[in-house]
């Protein structure tokens, strides 16, 4: 399994995953959404590949605290393909989000 930054090549799979999350989404709708998300530096999208197939995603939004110094990451979307659940994929996606927050560096997500 590999966790990596989502690219525009993943849009069909992202649309399918949104459908599984309960939000019917066409590929064209996902293309527009992903373009908007990708252009916003506060948002990050990671995908999980299993046997060369995108089978999960996590959408993250970074922000800054009012009450503390520092920043946070909020999970705004998390889904694993129903055929690939119970394999630790969701856990791995969350772990990658936690590593990104702790290191305060999201550049490694560009692999």
C-alpha positions as CSV (number, residue, x, y, z in Angstrom):
1,X,0.0,0.0,0.0
2,X,1.2,3.5,-0.8
3,X,-0.1,6.8,0.5
4,X,0.6,9.7,-1.8
5,X,-0.7,13.1,-2.8
6,X,-3.7,13.0,-5.1
7,X,-3.3,14.2,-8.7
8,X,-5.8,15.0,-11.4
9,X,-5.3,11.5,-12.7
10,X,-7.1,10.3,-9.6
11,X,-10.3,12.2,-10.3
12,X,-12.4,9.3,-11.6
13,X,-11.5,7.2,-8.5
14,X,-12.2,10.2,-6.2
15,X,-15.6,10.6,-7.8
16,X,-16.4,7.0,-7.1
17,X,-15.2,7.3,-3.5
18,X,-17.4,10.3,-3.0
19,X,-20.3,8.2,-4.2
20,X,-19.5,5.6,-1.6
21,X,-19.4,8.3,1.0
22,X,-23.0,9.1,0.1
23,X,-22.5,12.0,-2.2
24,X,-23.3,11.2,-5.8
25,X,-20.6,12.9,-7.9
26,X,-19.9,12.8,-11.6
27,X,-16.3,12.8,-12.9
28,X,-16.9,16.4,-14.2
29,X,-18.1,17.6,-10.9
30,X,-15.1,16.0,-9.1
31,X,-12.8,17.6,-11.7
32,X,-14.2,21.1,-10.8
33,X,-14.1,20.4,-7.1
34,X,-10.6,19.0,-7.2
35,X,-9.3,22.0,-9.2
36,X,-10.7,24.3,-6.5
37,X,-9.3,22.2,-3.7
38,X,-5.9,21.8,-5.3
39,X,-5.6,25.6,-5.9
40,X,-6.1,26.3,-2.2
41,X,-2.9,25.9,-0.2
42,X,-4.9,25.1,3.0
43,X,-6.2,21.9,1.6
44,X,-4.4,18.6,1.0
45,X,-5.7,15.4,-0.6
46,X,-4.0,12.1,0.0
47,X,-4.9,8.8,-1.7
48,X,-4.2,5.2,-0.8
49,X,-3.2,2.8,-3.5
50,X,-3.5,-0.9,-3.0
51,X,-2.3,-3.2,-5.7
52,X,-2.0,-0.2,-8.0
53,X,-5.6,0.9,-7.5
54,X,-6.8,4.0,-5.7
55,X,-8.9,2.6,-2.9
56,X,-9.1,5.4,-0.3
57,X,-8.7,9.1,0.3
58,X,-8.4,11.6,3.0
59,X,-9.2,15.3,2.6
60,X,-7.5,17.7,5.0
61,X,-7.7,21.4,5.8
62,X,-5.1,23.2,7.7
63,X,-5.8,26.2,9.9
64,X,-4.4,28.3,12.7
65,X,-5.7,28.5,16.2
66,X,-7.2,31.6,17.8
67,X,-6.5,30.5,21.3
68,X,-3.0,28.9,20.9
69,X,0.1,29.4,18.9
70,X,0.4,26.9,16.0
71,X,-1.8,25.2,13.5
72,X,-4.1,22.2,13.2
73,X,-5.3,19.8,10.5
74,X,-8.9,18.9,10.2
75,X,-10.2,15.9,8.4
76,X,-12.9,17.0,6.0
77,X,-13.3,13.7,4.1
78,X,-12.2,10.2,4.7
79,X,-13.4,7.1,2.8
80,X,-12.1,3.6,1.9
81,X,-13.6,1.6,-1.0
82,X,-16.0,-0.9,0.5
83,X,-14.1,-3.8,-1.1
84,X,-10.9,-2.8,0.7
85,X,-12.1,-2.0,4.2
86,X,-10.7,-3.8,7.3
87,X,-7.2,-3.7,5.8
88,X,-5.8,-0.8,7.8
89,X,-6.1,1.6,4.9
90,X,-8.1,4.3,6.8
91,X,-5.8,4.0,9.7
92,X,-2.7,4.6,7.5
93,X,-4.3,7.6,5.9
94,X,-5.0,9.1,9.3
95,X,-1.4,8.3,10.4
96,X,0.0,10.2,7.4
97,X,-2.2,13.2,8.3
98,X,-0.8,13.1,11.8
99,X,2.8,12.9,10.6
100,X,2.2,15.9,8.4
101,X,0.8,17.9,11.2
102,X,3.5,17.0,13.7
103,X,6.3,17.8,11.2
104,X,4.4,20.9,10.0
105,X,5.7,19.9,6.6
106,X,3.3,18.8,3.9
107,X,6.0,18.8,1.2
108,X,6.6,15.0,1.6
109,X,3.1,14.5,0.4
110,X,4.2,15.5,-3.0
111,X,5.8,12.1,-3.6
